[in-house]
Amino acid sequence: MKQTPSTEQSAVLRKTVLFCQGCEYHAPTTGSWVIHEKASCEVYECPHCRETVTVRDRMD
């Protein structure tokens, strides 16, 4: 039977790890992601397949 992670474990994974849908690479947000800084956002790109993983508003 497949175990479901506890709510605490799920929250930690969602908040600290990014997952690439293109190649299944995953790493913490502070990992080796390629980050393109724009005027109003940051674009996180996978270092393996170059797919855009997320776009985050800048908090300047």
mmJSON file of the N, C-alpha and C atoms, coordinates in Angstrom:
{"data_MODEL":{"atom_site":{
"group_PDB":["ATOM","ATOM","ATOM","ATOM","ATOM","ATOM","ATOM","ATOM","ATOM","ATOM","ATOM","ATOM","ATOM","ATOM","ATOM","ATOM","ATOM","ATOM","ATOM","ATOM","ATOM","ATOM","ATOM","ATOM","ATOM","ATOM","ATOM","ATOM","ATOM","ATOM","ATOM","ATOM","ATOM","ATOM","ATOM","ATOM","ATOM","ATOM","ATOM","ATOM","ATOM","ATOM","ATOM","ATOM","ATOM","ATOM","ATOM","ATOM","ATOM","ATOM","ATOM","ATOM","ATOM","ATOM","ATOM","ATOM","ATOM","ATOM","ATOM","ATOM","ATOM","ATOM","ATOM","ATOM","ATOM","ATOM","ATOM","ATOM","ATOM","ATOM","ATOM","ATOM","ATOM","ATOM","ATOM","ATOM","ATOM","ATOM","ATOM","ATOM","ATOM","ATOM","ATOM","ATOM","ATOM","ATOM","ATOM","ATOM","ATOM","ATOM","ATOM","ATOM","ATOM","ATOM","ATOM","ATOM","ATOM","ATOM","ATOM","ATOM","ATOM","ATOM","ATOM","ATOM","ATOM","ATOM","ATOM","ATOM","ATOM","ATOM","ATOM","ATOM","ATOM","ATOM","ATOM","ATOM","ATOM","ATOM","ATOM","ATOM","ATOM","ATOM","ATOM","ATOM","ATOM","ATOM","ATOM","ATOM","ATOM","ATOM","ATOM","ATOM","ATOM","ATOM","ATOM","ATOM","ATOM","ATOM","ATOM","ATOM","ATOM","ATOM","ATOM","ATOM","ATOM","ATOM","ATOM","ATOM","ATOM","ATOM","ATOM","ATOM","ATOM","ATOM","ATOM","ATOM","ATOM","ATOM","ATOM","ATOM","ATOM","ATOM","ATOM","ATOM","ATOM","ATOM","ATOM","ATOM","ATOM","ATOM","ATOM","ATOM","ATOM","ATOM","ATOM","ATOM","ATOM","ATOM","ATOM","ATOM"],
"id":[1,2,3,4,5,6,7,8,9,10,11,12,13,14,15,16,17,18,19,20,21,22,23,24,25,26,27,28,29,30,31,32,33,34,35,36,37,38,39,40,41,42,43,44,45,46,47,48,49,50,51,52,53,54,55,56,57,58,59,60,61,62,63,64,65,66,67,68,69,70,71,72,73,74,75,76,77,78,79,80,81,82,83,84,85,86,87,88,89,90,91,92,93,94,95,96,97,98,99,100,101,102,103,104,105,106,107,108,109,110,111,112,113,114,115,116,117,118,119,120,121,122,123,124,125,126,127,128,129,130,131,132,133,134,135,136,137,138,139,140,141,142,143,144,145,146,147,148,149,150,151,152,153,154,155,156,157,158,159,160,161,162,163,164,165,166,167,168,169,170,171,172,173,174,175,176,177,178,179,180],
"type_symbol":["N","C","C","N","C","C","N","C","C","N","C","C","N","C","C","N","C","C","N","C","C","N","C","C","N","C","C","N","C","C","N","C","C","N","C","C","N","C","C","N","C","C","N","C","C","N","C","C","N","C","C","N","C","C","N","C","C","N","C","C","N","C","C","N","C","C","N","C","C","N","C","C","N","C","C","N","C","C","N","C","C","N","C","C","N","C","C","N","C","C","N","C","C","N","C","C","N","C","C","N","C","C","N","C","C","N","C","C","N","C","C","N","C","C","N","C","C","N","C","C","N","C","C","N","C","C","N","C","C","N","C","C","N","C","C","N","C","C","N","C","C","N","C","C","N","C","C","N","C","C","N","C","C","N","C","C","N","C","C","N","C","C","N","C","C","N","C","C","N","C","C","N","C","C","N","C","C","N","C","C"],
"label_atom_id":["N","CA","C","N","CA","C","N","CA","C","N","CA","C","N","CA","C","N","CA","C","N","CA","C","N","CA","C","N","CA","C","N","CA","C","N","CA","C","N","CA","C","N","CA","C","N","CA","C","N","CA","C","N","CA","C","N","CA","C","N","CA","C","N","CA","C","N","CA","C","N","CA","C","N","CA","C","N","CA","C","N","CA","C","N","CA","C","N","CA","C","N","CA","C","N","CA","C","N","CA","C","N","CA","C","N","CA","C","N","CA","C","N","CA","C","N","CA","C","N","CA","C","N","CA","C","N","CA","C","N","CA","C","N","CA","C","N","CA","C","N","CA","C","N","CA","C","N","CA","C","N","CA","C","N","CA","C","N","CA","C","N","CA","C","N","CA","C","N","CA","C","N","CA","C","N","CA","C","N","CA","C","N","CA","C","N","CA","C","N","CA","C","N","CA","C","N","CA","C","N","CA","C","N","CA","C","N","CA","C"],
"label_alt_id":[null,null,null,null,null,null,null,null,null,null,null,null,null,null,null,null,null,null,null,null,null,null,null,null,null,null,null,null,null,null,null,null,null,null,null,null,null,null,null,null,null,null,null,null,null,null,null,null,null,null,null,null,null,null,null,null,null,null,null,null,null,null,null,null,null,null,null,null,null,null,null,null,null,null,null,null,null,null,null,null,null,null,null,null,null,null,null,null,null,null,null,null,null,null,null,null,null,null,null,null,null,null,null,null,null,null,null,null,null,null,null,null,null,null,null,null,null,null,null,null,null,null,null,null,null,null,null,null,null,null,null,null,null,null,null,null,null,null,null,null,null,null,null,null,null,null,null,null,null,null,null,null,null,null,null,null,null,null,null,null,null,null,null,null,null,null,null,null,null,null,null,null,null,null,null,null,null,null,null,null],
"label_comp_id":["MET","MET","MET","LYS","LYS","LYS","GLN","GLN","GLN","THR","THR","THR","PRO","PRO","PRO","SER","SER","SER","THR","THR","THR","GLU","GLU","GLU","GLN","GLN","GLN","SER","SER","SER","ALA","ALA","ALA","VAL","VAL","VAL","LEU","LEU","LEU","ARG","ARG","ARG","LYS","LYS","LYS","THR","THR","THR","VAL","VAL","VAL","LEU","LEU","LEU","PHE","PHE","PHE","CYS","CYS","CYS","GLN","GLN","GLN","GLY","GLY","GLY","CYS","CYS","CYS","GLU","GLU","GLU","TYR","TYR","TYR","HIS","HIS","HIS","ALA","ALA","ALA","PRO","PRO","PRO","THR","THR","THR","THR","THR","THR","GLY","GLY","GLY","SER","SER","SER","TRP","TRP","TRP","VAL","VAL","VAL","ILE","ILE","ILE","HIS","HIS","HIS","GLU","GLU","GLU","LYS","LYS","LYS","ALA","ALA","ALA","SER","SER","SER","CYS","CYS","CYS","GLU","GLU","GLU","VAL","VAL","VAL","TYR","TYR","TYR","GLU","GLU","GLU","CYS","CYS","CYS","PRO","PRO","PRO","HIS","HIS","HIS","CYS","CYS","CYS","ARG","ARG","ARG","GLU","GLU","GLU","THR","THR","THR","VAL","VAL","VAL","THR","THR","THR","VAL","VAL","VAL","ARG","ARG","ARG","ASP","ASP","ASP","ARG","ARG","ARG","MET","MET","MET","ASP","ASP","ASP"],
"label_asym_id":["A","A","A","A","A","A","A","A","A","A","A","A","A","A","A","A","A","A","A","A","A","A","A","A","A","A","A","A","A","A","A","A","A","A","A","A","A","A","A","A","A","A","A","A","A","A","A","A","A","A","A","A","A","A","A","A","A","A","A","A","A","A","A","A","A","A","A","A","A","A","A","A","A","A","A","A","A","A","A","A","A","A","A","A","A","A","A","A","A","A","A","A","A","A","A","A","A","A","A","A","A","A","A","A","A","A","A","A","A","A","A","A","A","A","A","A","A","A","A","A","A","A","A","A","A","A","A","A","A","A","A","A","A","A","A","A","A","A","A","A","A","A","A","A","A","A","A","A","A","A","A","A","A","A","A","A","A","A","A","A","A","A","A","A","A","A","A","A","A","A","A","A","A","A","A","A","A","A","A","A"],
"label_entity_id":["1","1","1","1","1","1","1","1","1","1","1","1","1","1","1","1","1","1","1","1","1","1","1","1","1","1","1","1","1","1","1","1","1","1","1","1","1","1","1","1","1","1","1","1","1","1","1","1","1","1","1","1","1","1","1","1","1","1","1","1","1","1","1","1","1","1","1","1","1","1","1","1","1","1","1","1","1","1","1","1","1","1","1","1","1","1","1","1","1","1","1","1","1","1","1","1","1","1","1","1","1","1","1","1","1","1","1","1","1","1","1","1","1","1","1","1","1","1","1","1","1","1","1","1","1","1","1","1","1","1","1","1","1","1","1","1","1","1","1","1","1","1","1","1","1","1","1","1","1","1","1","1","1","1","1","1","1","1","1","1","1","1","1","1","1","1","1","1","1","1","1","1","1","1","1","1","1","1","1","1"],
"label_seq_id":[1,1,1,2,2,2,3,3,3,4,4,4,5,5,5,6,6,6,7,7,7,8,8,8,9,9,9,10,10,10,11,11,11,12,12,12,13,13,13,14,14,14,15,15,15,16,16,16,17,17,17,18,18,18,19,19,19,20,20,20,21,21,21,22,22,22,23,23,23,24,24,24,25,25,25,26,26,26,27,27,27,28,28,28,29,29,29,30,30,30,31,31,31,32,32,32,33,33,33,34,34,34,35,35,35,36,36,36,37,37,37,38,38,38,39,39,39,40,40,40,41,41,41,42,42,42,43,43,43,44,44,44,45,45,45,46,46,46,47,47,47,48,48,48,49,49,49,50,50,50,51,51,51,52,52,52,53,53,53,54,54,54,55,55,55,56,56,56,57,57,57,58,58,58,59,59,59,60,60,60],
"pdbx_PDB_ins_code":[null,null,null,null,null,null,null,null,null,null,null,null,null,null,null,null,null,null,null,null,null,null,null,null,null,null,null,null,null,null,null,null,null,null,null,null,null,null,null,null,null,null,null,null,null,null,null,null,null,null,null,null,null,null,null,null,null,null,null,null,null,null,null,null,null,null,null,null,null,null,null,null,null,null,null,null,null,null,null,null,null,null,null,null,null,null,null,null,null,null,null,null,null,null,null,null,null,null,null,null,null,null,null,null,null,null,null,null,null,null,null,null,null,null,null,null,null,null,null,null,null,null,null,null,null,null,null,null,null,null,null,null,null,null,null,null,null,null,null,null,null,null,null,null,null,null,null,null,null,null,null,null,null,null,null,null,null,null,null,null,null,null,null,null,null,null,null,null,null,null,null,null,null,null,null,null,null,null,null,null],
"Cartn_x":[0.84,0.0,0.89,0.5,1.262,1.006,2.093,1.951,1.835,0.966,0.805,1.636,2.46,3.256,2.352,2.843,2.06,1.927,0.968,0.755,2.017,2.714,3.952,5.01,5.192,6.172,5.798,4.53,4.078,4.332,4.053,4.25,5.72,6.599,8.03,8.473,8.052,8.435,7.903,6.673,6.101,6.802,7.271,7.858,9.356,10.032,11.484,12.056,11.261,11.773,10.977,11.699,11.064,11.25,10.249,10.279,10.135,11.001,10.906,10.001,8.977,8.069,8.677,9.693,10.303,11.206,11.99,12.952,12.947,12.033,11.879,13.03,13.866,14.908,14.217,14.774,14.24,15.389,15.206,16.227,15.586,16.224,15.724,15.726,14.95,14.906,16.274,17.118,18.474,19.471,18.969,19.824,20.413,20.696,21.406,20.495,19.317,18.403,19.026,18.727,19.169,18.088,18.471,17.5,17.746,16.714,16.769,16.011,16.722,16.089,15.545,14.251,13.569,13.204,12.653,12.286,11.271,10.288,9.223,9.147,10.017,9.927,11.269,11.319,12.463,11.954,12.618,12.224,13.215,12.698,13.524,13.495,14.691,14.834,15.612,15.227,15.907,17.329,18.326,19.707,19.992,19.094,19.311,18.647,17.346,16.627,16.184,16.471,16.179,14.693,13.837,12.411,12.154,11.236,10.852,10.065,10.499,9.873,8.864,9.238,8.325,8.74,7.777,8.036,7.554,8.421,8.076,8.203,7.196,7.243,8.419,9.061,10.181,9.639,10.273,9.842,10.736,11.216,12.114,11.388],
"Cartn_y":[-1.177,0.0,1.247,2.245,3.489,4.36,4.836,5.704,7.151,7.889,9.309,10.073,11.037,11.798,12.611,12.836,13.643,15.065,15.805,17.193,18.003,17.769,18.502,18.212,16.95,16.59,17.191,17.143,17.687,19.181,19.908,21.355,21.702,20.946,21.206,20.987,19.898,19.637,20.703,21.118,22.12,23.458,23.789,25.105,25.162,24.051,24.113,23.461,22.713,21.99,22.36,22.605,22.828,21.558,21.237,20.059,20.482,19.97,20.238,19.189,19.641,18.722,18.165,18.827,18.397,17.189,17.152,16.057,15.439,15.854,15.343,15.71,16.668,17.184,17.891,17.787,18.516,18.93,20.084,20.625,21.723,22.06,23.184,24.471,25.442,26.718,27.385,27.042,27.596,26.722,25.706,24.776,25.396,24.551,25.005,25.486,25.974,26.509,27.714,27.879,29.062,30.113,31.252,32.287,33.513,33.902,35.101,36.197,37.238,38.337,39.364,39.583,40.581,41.757,42.811,43.991,43.67,42.822,42.564,41.122,40.24,38.831,38.127,36.904,36.022,34.766,34.348,33.16,32.046,30.947,29.806,28.81,28.425,27.534,26.296,25.155,23.902,23.917,23.559,23.55,22.372,21.394,20.215,20.34,20.73,20.745,22.147,23.156,24.571,24.922,24.048,24.357,25.355,26.289,27.223,26.456,26.554,25.816,26.684,27.936,28.852,30.285,31.173,32.605,33.2,33.89,34.442,35.958,36.62,38.06,38.466,39.563,40.058,40.784,40.638,41.262,42.438,43.185,44.325,45.442],
"Cartn_z":[0.0,0.0,0.0,-0.76,-0.867,0.356,0.975,2.136,1.694,2.339,2.075,3.094,2.661,3.616,4.536,5.743,6.677,6.141,6.665,6.248,6.454,7.544,7.831,6.775,6.391,5.373,4.024,3.661,2.381,2.306,3.378,3.398,3.204,3.822,3.697,2.261,1.624,0.244,-0.695,-0.52,-1.407,-1.268,-0.084,0.147,-0.16,-0.173,-0.294,-1.547,-2.291,-3.444,-4.691,-5.798,-7.089,-7.926,-8.734,-9.589,-11.042,-11.905,-13.334,-13.968,-14.674,-15.34,-16.628,-17.158,-18.407,-18.263,-17.188,-17.036,-15.64,-14.797,-13.436,-12.505,-12.888,-11.993,-10.835,-9.647,-8.502,-7.587,-6.946,-6.055,-5.209,-4.095,-3.294,-4.125,-3.709,-4.427,-4.45,-3.502,-3.442,-4.199,-4.923,-5.658,-6.908,-7.885,-9.079,-10.203,-9.891,-10.903,-11.596,-12.87,-13.613,-13.378,-12.805,-12.465,-13.337,-14.076,-14.902,-14.161,-13.748,-13.014,-13.995,-13.917,-14.743,-13.849,-14.407,-13.625,-12.531,-12.838,-11.868,-11.395,-11.924,-11.536,-11.712,-11.209,-11.403,-12.088,-13.154,-13.905,-13.556,-12.996,-12.63,-13.781,-14.247,-15.389,-14.95,-15.477,-15.148,-15.712,-14.896,-15.39,-16.327,-16.379,-17.223,-18.583,-18.614,-19.895,-20.314,-19.492,-19.787,-19.826,-19.29,-19.221,-18.091,-18.308,-17.248,-16.205,-14.956,-13.867,-13.138,-12.867,-12.193,-12.457,-12.308,-12.392,-11.088,-10.389,-9.07,-9.098,-8.536,-8.409,-7.534,-7.878,-7.065,-5.856,-4.742,-3.495,-3.111,-4.099,-3.824,-3.137],
"occupancy":[1.0,1.0,1.0,1.0,1.0,1.0,1.0,1.0,1.0,1.0,1.0,1.0,1.0,1.0,1.0,1.0,1.0,1.0,1.0,1.0,1.0,1.0,1.0,1.0,1.0,1.0,1.0,1.0,1.0,1.0,1.0,1.0,1.0,1.0,1.0,1.0,1.0,1.0,1.0,1.0,1.0,1.0,1.0,1.0,1.0,1.0,1.0,1.0,1.0,1.0,1.0,1.0,1.0,1.0,1.0,1.0,1.0,1.0,1.0,1.0,1.0,1.0,1.0,1.0,1.0,1.0,1.0,1.0,1.0,1.0,1.0,1.0,1.0,1.0,1.0,1.0,1.0,1.0,1.0,1.0,1.0,1.0,1.0,1.0,1.0,1.0,1.0,1.0,1.0,1.0,1.0,1.0,1.0,1.0,1.0,1.0,1.0,1.0,1.0,1.0,1.0,1.0,1.0,1.0,1.0,1.0,1.0,1.0,1.0,1.0,1.0,1.0,1.0,1.0,1.0,1.0,1.0,1.0,1.0,1.0,1.0,1.0,1.0,1.0,1.0,1.0,1.0,1.0,1.0,1.0,1.0,1.0,1.0,1.0,1.0,1.0,1.0,1.0,1.0,1.0,1.0,1.0,1.0,1.0,1.0,1.0,1.0,1.0,1.0,1.0,1.0,1.0,1.0,1.0,1.0,1.0,1.0,1.0,1.0,1.0,1.0,1.0,1.0,1.0,1.0,1.0,1.0,1.0,1.0,1.0,1.0,1.0,1.0,1.0,1.0,1.0,1.0,1.0,1.0,1.0],
"B_iso_or_equiv":[0.0,0.0,0.0,0.0,0.0,0.0,0.0,0.0,0.0,0.0,0.0,0.0,0.0,0.0,0.0,0.0,0.0,0.0,0.0,0.0,0.0,0.0,0.0,0.0,0.0,0.0,0.0,0.0,0.0,0.0,0.0,0.0,0.0,0.0,0.0,0.0,0.0,0.0,0.0,0.0,0.0,0.0,0.0,0.0,0.0,0.0,0.0,0.0,0.0,0.0,0.0,0.0,0.0,0.0,0.0,0.0,0.0,0.0,0.0,0.0,0.0,0.0,0.0,0.0,0.0,0.0,0.0,0.0,0.0,0.0,0.0,0.0,0.0,0.0,0.0,0.0,0.0,0.0,0.0,0.0,0.0,0.0,0.0,0.0,0.0,0.0,0.0,0.0,0.0,0.0,0.0,0.0,0.0,0.0,0.0,0.0,0.0,0.0,0.0,0.0,0.0,0.0,0.0,0.0,0.0,0.0,0.0,0.0,0.0,0.0,0.0,0.0,0.0,0.0,0.0,0.0,0.0,0.0,0.0,0.0,0.0,0.0,0.0,0.0,0.0,0.0,0.0,0.0,0.0,0.0,0.0,0.0,0.0,0.0,0.0,0.0,0.0,0.0,0.0,0.0,0.0,0.0,0.0,0.0,0.0,0.0,0.0,0.0,0.0,0.0,0.0,0.0,0.0,0.0,0.0,0.0,0.0,0.0,0.0,0.0,0.0,0.0,0.0,0.0,0.0,0.0,0.0,0.0,0.0,0.0,0.0,0.0,0.0,0.0,0.0,0.0,0.0,0.0,0.0,0.0],
"pdbx_formal_charge":[null,null,null,null,null,null,null,null,null,null,null,null,null,null,null,null,null,null,null,null,null,null,null,null,null,null,null,null,null,null,null,null,null,null,null,null,null,null,null,null,null,null,null,null,null,null,null,null,null,null,null,null,null,null,null,null,null,null,null,null,null,null,null,null,null,null,null,null,null,null,null,null,null,null,null,null,null,null,null,null,null,null,null,null,null,null,null,null,null,null,null,null,null,null,null,null,null,null,null,null,null,null,null,null,null,null,null,null,null,null,null,null,null,null,null,null,null,null,null,null,null,null,null,null,null,null,null,null,null,null,null,null,null,null,null,null,null,null,null,null,null,null,null,null,null,null,null,null,null,null,null,null,null,null,null,null,null,null,null,null,null,null,null,null,null,null,null,null,null,null,null,null,null,null,null,null,null,null,null,null],
"auth_seq_id":[1,1,1,2,2,2,3,3,3,4,4,4,5,5,5,6,6,6,7,7,7,8,8,8,9,9,9,10,10,10,11,11,11,12,12,12,13,13,13,14,14,14,15,15,15,16,16,16,17,17,17,18,18,18,19,19,19,20,20,20,21,21,21,22,22,22,23,23,23,24,24,24,25,25,25,26,26,26,27,27,27,28,28,28,29,29,29,30,30,30,31,31,31,32,32,32,33,33,33,34,34,34,35,35,35,36,36,36,37,37,37,38,38,38,39,39,39,40,40,40,41,41,41,42,42,42,43,43,43,44,44,44,45,45,45,46,46,46,47,47,47,48,48,48,49,49,49,50,50,50,51,51,51,52,52,52,53,53,53,54,54,54,55,55,55,56,56,56,57,57,57,58,58,58,59,59,59,60,60,60],
"auth_comp_id":["MET","MET","MET","LYS","LYS","LYS","GLN","GLN","GLN","THR","THR","THR","PRO","PRO","PRO","SER","SER","SER","THR","THR","THR","GLU","GLU","GLU","GLN","GLN","GLN","SER","SER","SER","ALA","ALA","ALA","VAL","VAL","VAL","LEU","LEU","LEU","ARG","ARG","ARG","LYS","LYS","LYS","THR","THR","THR","VAL","VAL","VAL","LEU","LEU","LEU","PHE","PHE","PHE","CYS","CYS","CYS","GLN","GLN","GLN","GLY","GLY","GLY","CYS","CYS","CYS","GLU","GLU","GLU","TYR","TYR","TYR","HIS","HIS","HIS","ALA","ALA","ALA","PRO","PRO","PRO","THR","THR","THR","THR","THR","THR","GLY","GLY","GLY","SER","SER","SER","TRP","TRP","TRP","VAL","VAL","VAL","ILE","ILE","ILE","HIS","HIS","HIS","GLU","GLU","GLU","LYS","LYS","LYS","ALA","ALA","ALA","SER","SER","SER","CYS","CYS","CYS","GLU","GLU","GLU","VAL","VAL","VAL","TYR","TYR","TYR","GLU","GLU","GLU","CYS","CYS","CYS","PRO","PRO","PRO","HIS","HIS","HIS","CYS","CYS","CYS","ARG","ARG","ARG","GLU","GLU","GLU","THR","THR","THR","VAL","VAL","VAL","THR","THR","THR","VAL","VAL","VAL","ARG","ARG","ARG","ASP","ASP","ASP","ARG","ARG","ARG","MET","MET","MET","ASP","ASP","ASP"],
"auth_asym_id":["A","A","A","A","A","A","A","A","A","A","A","A","A","A","A","A","A","A","A","A","A","A","A","A","A","A","A","A","A","A","A","A","A","A","A","A","A","A","A","A","A","A","A","A","A","A","A","A","A","A","A","A","A","A","A","A","A","A","A","A","A","A","A","A","A","A","A","A","A","A","A","A","A","A","A","A","A","A","A","A","A","A","A","A","A","A","A","A","A","A","A","A","A","A","A","A","A","A","A","A","A","A","A","A","A","A","A","A","A","A","A","A","A","A","A","A","A","A","A","A","A","A","A","A","A","A","A","A","A","A","A","A","A","A","A","A","A","A","A","A","A","A","A","A","A","A","A","A","A","A","A","A","A","A","A","A","A","A","A","A","A","A","A","A","A","A","A","A","A","A","A","A","A","A","A","A","A","A","A","A"],
"auth_atom_id":["N","CA","C","N","CA","C","N","CA","C","N","CA","C","N","CA","C","N","CA","C","N","CA","C","N","CA","C","N","CA","C","N","CA","C","N","CA","C","N","CA","C","N","CA","C","N","CA","C","N","CA","C","N","CA","C","N","CA","C","N","CA","C","N","CA","C","N","CA","C","N","CA","C","N","CA","C","N","CA","C","N","CA","C","N","CA","C","N","CA","C","N","CA","C","N","CA","C","N","CA","C","N","CA","C","N","CA","C","N","CA","C","N","CA","C","N","CA","C","N","CA","C","N","CA","C","N","CA","C","N","CA","C","N","CA","C","N","CA","C","N","CA","C","N","CA","C","N","CA","C","N","CA","C","N","CA","C","N","CA","C","N","CA","C","N","CA","C","N","CA","C","N","CA","C","N","CA","C","N","CA","C","N","CA","C","N","CA","C","N","CA","C","N","CA","C","N","CA","C","N","CA","C","N","CA","C","N","CA","C"],
"pdbx_PDB_model_num":[1,1,1,1,1,1,1,1,1,1,1,1,1,1,1,1,1,1,1,1,1,1,1,1,1,1,1,1,1,1,1,1,1,1,1,1,1,1,1,1,1,1,1,1,1,1,1,1,1,1,1,1,1,1,1,1,1,1,1,1,1,1,1,1,1,1,1,1,1,1,1,1,1,1,1,1,1,1,1,1,1,1,1,1,1,1,1,1,1,1,1,1,1,1,1,1,1,1,1,1,1,1,1,1,1,1,1,1,1,1,1,1,1,1,1,1,1,1,1,1,1,1,1,1,1,1,1,1,1,1,1,1,1,1,1,1,1,1,1,1,1,1,1,1,1,1,1,1,1,1,1,1,1,1,1,1,1,1,1,1,1,1,1,1,1,1,1,1,1,1,1,1,1,1,1,1,1,1,1,1]
}}}
